[in-house]
Amino acid sequence: MPIYKYEGKTLKGQIKKGEFEAPDEGGVRVYLRQQNIIPMKIAPKGKEITFSLPFRQKVQQRAIAIFTRQLATMIDAGLPLVQSLEILSVQQEQKLFKDIIRQIREDVESGSTFAGALKKHPAAFDDLYTNLVVAGEEGGILDNILLRLAGYIEKAEALKKKVKSAMVYPTTIVVVAVAVVIILMLFVIPVFEEMFKGAGQTLPLPTLIVLGISKIIKNYVFIVVPVFILLIFLLRRYHKSENGRTVIDRLLLKLPVIGGLLQKIAVARFSRTLGTLVSSGVPILDGLSIVSRTSGNKTIETAILNARNSIREGETIAEPLGRSGIFPPMVIQMISVGESTGALDSMLSKIADFYEEEVDVAVGNLTSLLEPFLMMFLGVVIGGVVIAMYLPIFQMASAVG
């Protein structure tokens, strides 16, 4: 039998490499599943490892939401889990997600729990998803849990889509304006410069400034662009570090207008996620640990983890969250009432609904606020360049007149 080289990842994230003798690649996969190793690369020994599982790419959240809702409907109708997964894998059009569902079905058919099979694909199913499925399997309410998950994913995606769509217009305007200015500086302004040289007249200060900027861009564009790209790359690398993420995320929350919007988004996400976890029977400490990893902001993540440590020592949820200074007083009061009345999950759901509406309003206000500034930007930049170029022509016309 041939010998295969493999590289995989354990459930704890450790990389494992080795060799295994099997009749085919499928035999190696079975062996790795038995060892709780997620295969990443498999190839016959002596050949370059070129195979790479597609789940390292990204699966769209919309596809996961549709899969989850369909699976919940099938289970509620009485179909066995394996058969439901088989049907969904056949129906799935995206090859990446189709292969993941097929591998999950094979694992479940081999005796694994549904949650255990999902945990082998962290790129598609995060901690929130797998922990809720664990609660659903243990409580015998998997169909209800899947419906809650589908609703949660759909609402989270709707919130993200609103914010992204609001940013499309100003981003497009700025990109177009910058592109137009660069084209003017590189190709149009030099033509005017040659014409002014032939006239031999003294140029106004605005014209001299625009001509100077044009020369700088024309002479150093091949240096400025790589430097700009390098700065963005270094900033992204810094943000990925622990200290960099803490500093940048704290600054983002302090930005005027943008900071308030980011805070509202974080509160809505925190409330929706924790409410979904609590209502599904996940312990509050486990829920806070999961929520901290999905917060999207290091400052808020730290506040949630600090609250989790305080709760472990006997405090209520509201007290440490209030001390963090991140969460608005209304949120703290509502959480406190929810804890006192034993209806924390429904109170968190109400907070999420309220702040999702607040995000809608904030996004609308931000768009309305940006429009006049963008118009001013276009008028000052492009209009200023045009006026600067025509000033000498007006002077020549008046001199002739």
C-alpha positions as CSV (number, residue, x, y, z in Angstrom):
1,M,0.0,0.0,0.0
2,P,1.2,3.6,-0.7
3,I,2.4,5.8,2.1
4,Y,0.9,9.2,2.4
5,K,2.3,12.3,4.1
6,Y,-0.2,14.5,6.0
7,E,-0.4,17.7,7.8
8,G,-3.3,18.5,10.1
9,K,-4.5,20.5,13.1
10,T,-5.8,19.2,16.4
11,L,-9.0,20.5,18.0
12,K,-6.7,22.7,20.2
13,G,-5.0,24.2,17.2
14,Q,-1.7,22.3,17.3
15,I,-0.1,21.4,13.9
16,K,0.5,17.7,13.4
17,K,2.6,16.2,10.6
18,G,3.3,12.6,9.8
19,E,3.0,9.6,7.5
20,F,0.4,6.8,7.2
21,E,0.1,3.8,5.1
22,A,-3.4,3.5,3.5
23,P,-4.9,2.1,0.2
24,D,-6.0,5.6,-0.8
25,E,-6.4,9.2,0.5
26,G,-9.8,8.3,2.0
27,G,-8.1,5.9,4.3
28,V,-5.8,8.6,5.6
29,R,-8.8,10.8,6.2
30,V,-10.6,8.1,8.3
31,Y,-7.4,7.6,10.4
32,L,-7.0,11.4,11.0
33,R,-10.7,11.7,12.1
34,Q,-10.1,8.9,14.5
35,Q,-7.1,10.8,16.0
36,N,-9.2,14.0,16.2
37,I,-7.0,15.7,13.6
38,I,-8.4,18.0,11.0
39,P,-6.6,17.3,7.7
40,M,-5.1,20.3,6.0
41,K,-2.7,18.7,3.4
42,I,-2.5,15.1,2.1
43,A,-0.2,13.7,-0.6
44,P,1.6,10.5,-1.6
45,K,5.1,10.3,0.0
46,G,7.8,11.5,-2.4
47,K,5.5,14.1,-4.0
48,E,5.0,17.7,-3.2
49,I,2.0,18.2,-0.9
50,T,-0.4,20.2,-3.1
51,F,-3.8,19.2,-1.7
52,S,-5.4,21.8,0.5
53,L,-8.9,21.6,2.0
54,P,-11.2,24.4,0.9
55,F,-12.5,25.2,4.4
56,R,-9.4,27.4,4.9
57,Q,-11.2,29.8,2.6
58,K,-14.3,31.7,3.7
59,V,-17.9,30.4,3.8
60,Q,-20.5,33.1,3.5
61,Q,-22.7,33.7,6.5
62,R,-25.8,33.9,4.4
63,A,-25.1,30.3,3.1
64,I,-24.7,29.1,6.7
65,A,-28.0,30.8,7.7
66,I,-29.9,29.1,4.9
67,F,-28.3,25.8,5.7
68,T,-29.2,26.1,9.4
69,R,-32.8,27.1,8.7
70,Q,-33.3,24.3,6.2
71,L,-31.7,21.7,8.6
72,A,-34.0,22.9,11.4
73,T,-37.0,22.4,9.2
74,M,-36.0,18.9,8.2
75,I,-35.3,17.8,11.7
76,D,-38.6,19.3,12.9
77,A,-40.3,17.3,10.1
78,G,-38.8,14.0,11.5
79,L,-36.0,13.4,9.0
80,P,-32.8,11.8,10.5
81,L,-29.8,14.1,10.9
82,V,-27.6,12.1,8.5
83,Q,-30.3,12.0,5.8
84,S,-30.9,15.8,6.2
85,L,-27.2,16.5,5.8
86,E,-27.0,14.3,2.7
87,I,-29.9,16.2,1.1
88,L,-28.4,19.6,2.0
89,S,-24.9,18.6,0.7
90,V,-26.5,17.7,-2.7
91,Q,-28.5,20.9,-2.8
92,Q,-25.5,23.1,-1.9
93,E,-24.1,24.9,-4.9
94,Q,-20.9,26.3,-3.4
95,K,-18.3,23.6,-3.7
96,L,-16.5,24.7,-0.5
97,F,-19.5,24.5,1.7
98,K,-20.7,21.3,-0.1
99,D,-17.5,19.5,0.9
100,I,-17.8,20.7,4.5
101,I,-21.4,19.4,4.8
102,R,-20.4,16.1,3.2
103,Q,-17.5,15.7,5.7
104,I,-19.8,16.6,8.6
105,R,-22.3,13.9,7.4
106,E,-19.5,11.3,7.2
107,D,-18.4,12.1,10.8
108,V,-22.0,11.9,12.1
109,E,-22.5,8.7,10.3
110,S,-19.3,7.3,11.8
111,G,-20.7,8.0,15.4
112,S,-19.6,11.5,16.1
113,T,-22.0,14.0,17.6
114,F,-23.2,16.8,15.4
115,A,-21.4,19.4,17.5
116,G,-18.2,17.4,17.4
117,A,-18.3,17.2,13.6
118,L,-19.0,20.9,13.4
119,K,-16.0,21.7,15.6
120,K,-13.7,20.3,13.0
121,H,-14.6,23.2,10.7
122,P,-14.0,26.3,12.7
123,A,-13.7,28.5,9.6
124,A,-17.4,27.9,8.9
125,F,-18.9,27.2,12.3
126,D,-17.6,29.3,15.2
127,D,-17.7,28.8,19.0
128,L,-21.1,30.3,19.3
129,Y,-22.6,28.0,16.7
130,T,-21.0,24.8,18.1
131,N,-21.8,25.6,21.7
132,L,-25.5,26.2,20.9
133,V,-25.6,22.9,19.0
134,V,-24.1,21.2,22.0
135,A,-26.9,22.7,24.2
136,G,-29.5,21.6,21.6
137,E,-28.3,18.1,21.4
138,E,-28.1,17.7,25.1
139,G,-31.5,19.2,25.7
140,G,-33.2,17.4,22.8
141,I,-34.2,20.7,21.2
142,L,-31.8,20.8,18.2
143,D,-34.4,22.0,15.8
144,N,-35.4,25.0,18.1
145,I,-31.7,25.9,18.6
146,L,-31.0,25.8,14.9
147,L,-33.9,28.1,14.3
148,R,-32.5,30.5,16.9
149,L,-29.1,30.3,15.3
150,A,-30.5,31.0,11.8
151,G,-32.4,34.0,13.2
152,Y,-29.2,35.3,15.0
153,I,-27.0,34.9,11.9
154,E,-29.6,36.7,9.7
155,K,-29.9,39.6,12.0
156,A,-26.2,39.9,12.5
157,E,-25.7,39.9,8.7
158,A,-28.4,42.4,8.2
159,L,-26.7,44.8,10.8
160,K,-23.4,44.3,9.0
161,K,-24.9,44.9,5.6
162,K,-26.6,48.2,6.7
163,V,-23.2,49.6,7.9
164,K,-21.4,48.4,4.8
165,S,-24.0,49.8,2.4
166,A,-23.9,53.2,4.2
167,M,-20.1,53.3,3.6
168,V,-20.3,52.5,-0.1
169,Y,-21.4,56.0,-1.2
170,P,-18.8,58.1,0.7
171,T,-16.1,55.6,-0.2
172,T,-17.0,55.7,-3.9
173,I,-17.0,59.5,-3.9
174,V,-13.6,59.8,-2.2
175,V,-12.0,57.2,-4.5
176,V,-13.4,58.9,-7.6
177,A,-12.3,62.3,-6.5
178,V,-8.8,61.1,-5.7
179,A,-8.6,59.3,-9.1
180,V,-9.8,62.5,-10.9
181,V,-7.3,64.7,-9.1
182,I,-4.4,62.2,-9.9
183,I,-5.4,62.1,-13.6
184,L,-5.5,65.9,-13.7
185,M,-2.1,66.2,-12.0
186,L,-0.4,63.6,-14.2
187,F,-1.9,64.4,-17.6
188,V,-3.8,67.7,-17.7
189,I,-1.8,70.1,-15.6
190,P,1.5,69.4,-17.5
191,V,-0.2,70.6,-20.7
192,F,-1.2,73.9,-19.0
193,E,2.3,74.2,-17.6
194,E,3.8,74.1,-21.2
195,M,1.3,76.6,-22.4
196,F,2.1,79.0,-19.5
197,K,5.9,78.7,-20.2
198,G,5.3,79.8,-23.8
199,A,3.3,82.8,-22.6
200,G,6.2,83.9,-20.3
201,Q,3.9,85.6,-17.8
202,T,4.1,85.7,-14.0
203,L,1.8,83.1,-12.6
204,P,-0.5,83.6,-9.6
205,L,0.3,81.8,-6.3
206,P,-2.6,79.2,-6.6
207,T,-1.4,78.2,-10.0
208,L,2.2,77.8,-8.8
209,I,1.0,75.7,-5.9
210,V,-1.0,73.3,-8.2
211,L,2.0,73.1,-10.6
212,G,4.3,72.3,-7.8
213,I,2.0,69.5,-6.5
214,S,1.7,68.2,-10.0
215,K,5.5,67.9,-10.3
216,I,5.8,66.2,-7.0
217,I,3.1,63.6,-7.9
218,K,4.6,63.1,-11.4
219,N,8.2,62.7,-10.1
220,Y,7.5,60.7,-7.0
221,V,4.3,58.7,-7.8
222,F,6.3,55.5,-8.1
223,I,7.7,56.1,-4.6
224,V,4.6,57.5,-2.9
225,V,2.3,54.6,-3.9
226,P,4.5,51.8,-2.6
227,V,5.2,53.8,0.6
228,F,1.4,54.3,1.1
229,I,0.8,50.5,0.5
230,L,3.6,49.7,2.9
231,L,2.2,52.0,5.6
232,I,-1.2,50.3,5.3
233,F,0.5,46.9,5.5
234,L,2.4,47.9,8.7
235,L,-0.7,49.3,10.2
236,R,-2.6,46.1,9.6
237,R,0.3,44.1,11.1
238,Y,0.4,46.4,14.2
239,H,-3.4,46.0,14.6
240,K,-3.0,42.2,14.6
241,S,-0.6,42.4,17.6
242,E,-2.1,42.4,21.1
243,N,-0.8,45.9,22.0
244,G,-1.7,47.4,18.6
245,R,-5.2,46.1,18.6
246,T,-5.8,47.5,22.1
247,V,-4.5,51.0,21.1
248,I,-6.3,51.2,17.8
249,D,-9.6,49.9,19.0
250,R,-9.6,52.3,22.0
251,L,-8.9,55.2,19.6
252,L,-11.7,54.1,17.3
253,L,-14.2,54.2,20.1
254,K,-13.1,57.8,20.9
255,L,-13.6,59.1,17.4
256,P,-16.4,61.7,17.0
257,V,-19.6,60.2,15.3
258,I,-17.8,57.0,14.3
259,G,-17.0,56.1,17.9
260,G,-20.6,56.3,18.9
261,L,-21.7,54.2,16.0
262,L,-19.1,51.5,16.8
263,Q,-20.3,51.5,20.4
264,K,-23.9,51.0,19.4
265,I,-22.9,48.2,17.0
266,A,-20.9,46.5,19.8
267,V,-23.8,46.8,22.3
268,A,-26.3,45.4,19.8
269,R,-23.9,42.5,18.9
270,F,-23.2,41.8,22.6
271,S,-26.9,41.8,23.6
272,R,-28.0,39.7,20.7
273,T,-25.2,37.1,21.1
274,L,-25.5,36.7,24.9
275,G,-29.3,36.7,24.7
276,T,-29.2,33.9,22.2
277,L,-26.7,31.9,24.3
278,V,-28.6,32.4,27.6
279,S,-32.0,31.5,26.1
280,S,-30.5,28.3,24.7
281,G,-29.2,27.1,28.1
282,V,-25.5,28.0,27.8
283,P,-24.0,28.8,31.2
284,I,-23.5,32.6,31.6
285,L,-19.7,32.3,32.1
286,D,-19.3,30.2,29.0
287,G,-21.6,32.7,27.2
288,L,-19.5,35.7,28.2
289,S,-16.3,33.9,27.1
290,I,-17.9,33.3,23.6
291,V,-19.3,36.8,23.4
292,S,-15.9,38.4,24.2
293,R,-14.4,36.7,21.1
294,T,-17.2,37.9,18.8
295,S,-17.2,41.6,20.1
296,G,-15.0,42.8,17.3
297,N,-13.2,45.4,19.5
298,K,-10.4,44.7,21.9
299,T,-11.5,47.3,24.5
300,I,-15.0,45.8,24.6
301,E,-13.5,42.3,24.7
302,T,-11.4,43.2,27.7
303,A,-14.4,44.7,29.5
304,I,-16.5,41.6,29.0
305,L,-13.7,39.3,30.2
306,N,-13.2,41.5,33.3
307,A,-16.9,41.2,33.9
308,R,-16.7,37.5,33.5
309,N,-14.0,37.2,36.2
310,S,-16.0,39.4,38.6
311,I,-19.1,37.3,38.0
312,R,-17.1,34.2,38.8
313,E,-16.3,35.8,42.2
314,G,-20.0,36.3,43.0
315,E,-21.0,39.7,41.5
316,T,-24.0,40.3,39.2
317,I,-23.5,40.8,35.5
318,A,-24.6,44.5,35.6
319,E,-22.1,45.6,38.3
320,P,-18.8,44.9,36.4
321,L,-20.2,45.9,33.0
322,G,-21.2,49.3,34.6
323,R,-17.7,49.9,35.9
324,S,-16.2,49.3,32.5
325,G,-17.6,52.6,31.2
326,I,-18.2,51.0,27.8
327,F,-21.9,50.1,28.1
328,P,-24.5,52.9,28.4
329,P,-26.4,53.3,31.7
330,M,-29.7,52.3,30.1
331,V,-28.1,48.9,29.1
332,I,-26.8,48.3,32.6
333,Q,-30.2,49.1,34.2
334,M,-32.0,46.8,31.8
335,I,-29.6,44.0,32.4
336,S,-29.9,44.5,36.2
337,V,-33.7,44.3,35.9
338,G,-33.4,41.2,33.7
339,E,-31.2,39.5,36.4
340,S,-33.6,40.5,39.2
341,T,-36.7,39.2,37.4
342,G,-35.1,36.1,35.9
343,A,-35.8,37.3,32.4
344,L,-32.2,38.2,31.3
345,D,-32.5,36.6,27.9
346,S,-35.7,38.5,26.9
347,M,-34.2,41.7,28.3
348,L,-31.0,41.2,26.3
349,S,-33.2,40.6,23.2
350,K,-35.0,43.9,23.8
351,I,-31.7,45.7,24.2
352,A,-30.5,44.2,20.9
353,D,-33.7,45.3,19.1
354,F,-33.4,48.8,20.5
355,Y,-29.7,49.3,19.6
356,E,-30.1,47.8,16.1
357,E,-32.7,50.5,15.5
358,E,-30.2,53.0,17.0
359,V,-27.6,51.8,14.5
360,D,-30.1,52.4,11.7
361,V,-30.6,55.9,12.8
362,A,-26.9,56.5,13.5
363,V,-26.0,55.2,10.0
364,G,-28.6,57.5,8.4
365,N,-27.3,60.5,10.3
366,L,-23.8,59.6,9.4
367,T,-24.7,59.5,5.7
368,S,-26.6,62.8,5.9
369,L,-23.6,64.3,7.7
370,L,-21.1,63.1,5.2
371,E,-22.9,64.2,2.0
372,P,-22.4,68.0,2.5
373,F,-18.7,67.4,3.6
374,L,-18.2,65.3,0.5
375,M,-19.7,67.9,-1.8
376,M,-17.4,70.6,-0.1
377,F,-14.4,68.3,-0.6
378,L,-15.2,67.8,-4.3
379,G,-15.8,71.5,-4.8
380,V,-12.7,72.7,-3.0
381,V,-10.3,70.1,-4.5
382,I,-11.5,69.8,-8.1
383,G,-12.9,73.3,-8.3
384,G,-9.7,74.7,-6.8
385,V,-7.5,72.9,-9.3
386,V,-9.7,74.2,-12.2
387,I,-9.7,77.8,-11.0
388,A,-6.0,77.7,-10.4
389,M,-5.4,76.7,-14.0
390,Y,-7.7,79.3,-15.5
391,L,-6.4,82.3,-13.4
392,P,-3.5,82.9,-15.8
393,I,-5.8,82.7,-18.8
394,F,-8.1,85.3,-17.2
395,Q,-5.1,87.5,-16.6
396,M,-4.0,87.2,-20.2
397,A,-7.5,88.0,-21.4
398,S,-7.7,91.1,-19.2
399,A,-4.2,92.2,-20.4
400,V,-5.2,91.9,-24.0
401,G,-8.5,93.7,-23.3
